Amino acid sequence: QVQLVESGGGLVQPGGSLRLVCVASGSTFSSYSMGWFRQAPGKEREFVATIGWSGRRIDYADSVKGRFTISRDNAKNTVYLQMNNLKPEDTAVYYCNIYSYWGQGTQVTVSS
């Protein structure tokens, strides 16, 4: 049974940083792209970042470019999202995605 478990969310002040972690289990995902999405209250789920199987192909939403960094460790079936210079508009539930699988989400709240 495939399972994705996110962690690392929390409450942070504007300008602060958080590191999200998603650990996948139940299969090997080294040949798949891994990504992060987010959903703010009352809004559609939106793309944040994705990383190819080798780590060489990376894409970001324009809204997070220069502030967020996605990375992965295939040996650990893990994908990371380093979030710096956080803004109130980054407040959302963040979801890990691999192929057709989704995690349960982790809440990120940016507020003073």
C-alpha positions as CSV (number, residue, x, y, z in Angstrom):
1,Q,0.0,0.0,0.0
2,V,1.4,3.3,-1.1
3,Q,1.5,6.0,1.5
4,L,2.9,9.6,1.4
5,V,3.4,11.3,4.7
6,E,4.2,15.0,4.9
7,S,5.6,16.9,7.9
8,G,7.3,20.1,8.7
9,G,4.4,22.5,8.5
10,G,3.6,25.1,11.2
11,L,3.1,28.7,12.1
12,V,5.8,31.1,11.0
13,Q,6.2,34.9,10.9
14,P,6.5,36.6,7.5
15,G,10.1,36.4,6.3
16,G,10.6,33.1,8.1
17,S,11.5,29.7,6.8
18,L,10.1,26.1,6.9
19,R,11.2,22.8,5.5
20,L,8.6,20.4,4.4
21,V,9.4,16.7,4.1
22,C,7.4,14.0,2.3
23,V,8.3,10.3,2.9
24,A,6.9,7.8,0.5
25,S,6.4,4.1,1.4
26,G,4.9,1.0,-0.2
27,S,6.8,1.3,-3.5
28,T,10.0,2.6,-5.1
29,F,9.6,6.1,-6.7
30,S,13.1,6.7,-8.0
31,S,11.8,6.8,-11.6
32,Y,8.9,9.2,-11.0
33,S,8.7,12.9,-10.7
34,M,7.8,14.2,-7.3
35,G,6.0,17.4,-6.5
36,W,4.4,19.8,-4.1
37,F,1.0,21.4,-4.4
38,R,-0.9,23.7,-2.1
39,Q,-4.5,24.7,-1.3
40,A,-5.5,27.8,0.4
41,P,-9.0,28.2,2.0
42,G,-11.6,28.8,-0.6
43,K,-9.2,28.3,-3.5
44,E,-8.3,25.5,-5.9
45,R,-5.3,23.3,-5.3
46,E,-2.3,24.8,-7.2
47,F,1.1,23.6,-8.3
48,V,4.1,24.7,-6.3
49,A,7.1,22.8,-7.5
50,T,8.2,19.5,-9.2
51,I,11.4,17.6,-9.5
52,G,12.3,14.9,-12.1
53,W,13.5,11.5,-11.2
54,S,17.2,12.4,-11.5
55,G,16.8,15.8,-9.8
56,R,18.0,17.7,-12.9
57,R,14.6,18.8,-14.1
58,I,13.0,21.3,-11.7
59,D,10.0,23.6,-12.1
60,Y,8.5,26.2,-9.8
61,A,5.3,28.2,-9.8
62,D,6.2,31.9,-10.5
63,S,4.9,32.9,-7.1
64,V,7.6,30.9,-5.3
65,K,10.6,31.2,-7.6
66,G,13.6,32.4,-5.8
67,R,12.1,31.6,-2.4
68,F,11.4,27.9,-2.4
69,T,13.7,25.0,-3.3
70,I,12.6,21.4,-4.0
71,S,15.0,18.5,-3.6
72,R,14.8,14.7,-3.3
73,D,16.7,11.7,-1.9
74,N,15.8,8.6,-3.9
75,A,17.6,6.3,-1.4
76,K,15.1,7.5,1.2
77,N,12.0,7.9,-1.0
78,T,11.8,11.4,0.2
79,V,11.1,14.8,-1.3
80,Y,11.8,18.1,0.4
81,L,10.5,21.7,0.0
82,Q,12.7,24.4,1.6
83,M,10.6,27.5,1.9
84,N,12.3,30.8,2.7
85,N,11.1,34.4,2.9
86,L,7.6,33.2,3.5
87,K,4.7,35.5,2.9
88,P,1.1,35.5,4.3
89,E,-0.1,34.4,0.8
90,D,1.9,31.2,1.2
91,T,-0.6,30.1,3.9
92,A,-2.2,26.9,2.7
93,V,-2.2,23.1,3.2
94,Y,0.7,21.7,1.3
95,Y,0.4,18.3,-0.4
96,C,3.0,15.9,-1.7
97,N,2.3,14.3,-5.0
98,I,3.9,11.3,-6.8
99,Y,2.2,9.9,-9.9
100,S,-1.4,9.5,-8.8
101,Y,-0.7,9.4,-5.1
102,W,-1.3,12.3,-2.6
103,G,-0.3,12.8,1.0
104,Q,-2.7,14.0,3.7
105,G,-1.3,17.5,3.7
106,T,0.5,19.7,6.2
107,Q,-0.7,23.1,7.2
108,V,1.6,26.1,6.7
109,T,0.5,29.4,8.3
110,V,2.4,32.6,7.7
111,S,1.2,35.3,10.1
112,S,2.5,37.9,12.5
